[in-house]
Amino acid sequence: MHATKSLKIGLYLQGKAADCLNGGFDRAMAAVRQSDIDFLVLPEFSRVPFEETFHNADLLDKQQLADIYERTLAFSRDIGRAVVICNNDRKGMIVCIWANAFVADGETRCKNYIKHTMTGWSACQLDDAYPAYAEEAFTPIHYRGYRIGMTACYDCNHAMFSRKYGLNGVDVIVNCTGGDVEKDKWYKYNKARAIENSCFTFVTMGHMWKTDRNFVFGFTPAGKEMTPVLLNGKDNGKRNFPDGIYVYDTADSDGTPERDPSARQQENPSRDEDLFVAADGILEFYMQGRLVKENLRVLPVDGRNLVMCLIEGDAIMKPESVLKLLYARELADLPKKKYLIINRWDTVDMDFYEKQLSLILKVHAMQNFCAVILTSGTMTKCIQVSKSKTVQVVRSVGGRFGLALSRMGGPEAIWKYHKYDVKGTLETYMKKAWRKNVEWLIESM
């Protein structure tokens, strides 16, 4: 990090449309103007005065994108701060926009990030133009000595997007989420993104539904959750005050990690079991597979192909080490694949396990829809995705871990997802065709 001063970041937990019409937006912006925050981040589907212009635009058109830049700069100028907004254009393409009307030498005036996943129109649909776009998009924003990245909502659930920023030396990643999410999942994913990339991560959401599933999060580069100060309104203790501006200060980081709340999660046997692995024979089980490439083996299991990725020690902390095996070209023509990640250590320090490694292993299982086994001279742990798409820590029974192959679908389970609304209209999805450019992104790391 090259900055000489701390950065104060305001996360706007923006209220519903009715709240905005009742003056909530104007009051919130008045508070921002009187504050000392450095930049303001609005959620996905930001409610701003020029929202309809955004919706009517085609942001792949350079002139229309330039117009949105100018309108966002005017907004930045009006509130006296750099801003991040996020909304969808007329195609359904969801775009984060950075605008700094007070740009200094060497700083970034405007930049955009197109959402990749769970969207009606993905950046991956740029097809052959995607590599050039991605190299530009994942180049960090420069602001007051900090290097900043942006992601949109569900993209924080998949490591490759944040990691591309991380390999480019990012200091801060901000995520604009729509809201109404599972708190534990967003907590785990964004905490992991901070640890993996040694950067601050911040998330804000829209308070658009009558639930308490709308939050702000901030994590230090060591993965410690940060405590914000509410700039306006009355804090109800849940960090979900509608139209609240929550301020995080990078100076609050003390450089130390904290024990993850799920580090001592209760272990239970799997209810569904059709793959058994001896708890004291993990490596022997791995060696039964056919060698495909270094650290990658395939074992036939009940008519399916179990892909086993062996990750040595702290390489598990670098997402590309795992992703390059899960998405290896050598696996492309293999049918009926299931996936298991094995992380081998000589010894694992309990303090390190509880503060960082436990979380990273669980996130690998969740984001990759697979099972993960930690094997070492000091501990063995087995994790699989639960039916609620969080994680289960599996307890061995009779010296064996029982796993459910149905929960180990890996990339094939990710890149086929479609979501329809109640009228049967396709809303958002993870299209199989998008995987080509995701694989390019992984290979580029």
Salt bridges, closest charged atoms under 4 A:
ASP19 OD2 - LYS16 NZ 3.80
ASP36 OD2 - LYS8 NZ 2.68
ASP38 OD1 - LYS5 NZ 3.51
ASP38 OD1 - ARG144 NH1 2.36
GLU44 OE2 - LYS115 NZ 2.93
GLU51 OE2 - ARG47 NH1 3.94
GLU51 OE2 - HIS55 NE2 3.30
ASP58 OD1 - LYS91 NZ 2.68
ASP67 OD2 - ARG71 NE 3.24
GLU70 OE2 - ARG109 NH2 3.51
ASP78 OD2 - ARG33 NH2 2.69
ASP89 OD2 - LYS91 NZ 2.64
ASP128 OD1 - LYS436 NZ 3.79
GLU135 OE2 - LYS164 NZ 3.73
GLU136 OE2 - LYS111 NZ 3.11
ASP155 OD2 - HIS116 ND1 3.43
ASP171 OD1 - ARG147 NH2 3.06
ASP180 OD1 - ARG213 NE 3.05
GLU182 OE1 - ARG213 NH1 3.47
ASP184 OD2 - LYS188 NZ 2.79
GLU196 OE1 - ARG193 NE 3.01
GLU225 OE2 - ARG239 NH1 3.13
ASP254 OD2 - LYS224 NZ 3.00
GLU258 OE2 - LYS191 NZ 3.45
GLU267 OE2 - LYS381 NZ 2.80
ASP272 OD2 - LYS387 NZ 3.35
ASP272 OD2 - ARG407 NH2 3.03
GLU312 OE2 - ARG344 NH2 2.22
GLU320 OE1 - ARG163 NE 2.77
ASP351 OD1 - LYS355 NZ 3.28
GLU354 OE2 - ARG264 NE 2.90
GLU412 OE2 - LYS337 NZ 3.91
GLU412 OE2 - ARG435 NH1 2.66
GLU439 OE2 - ARG435 NE 2.86
GLU443 OE2 - ARG329 NE 2.87
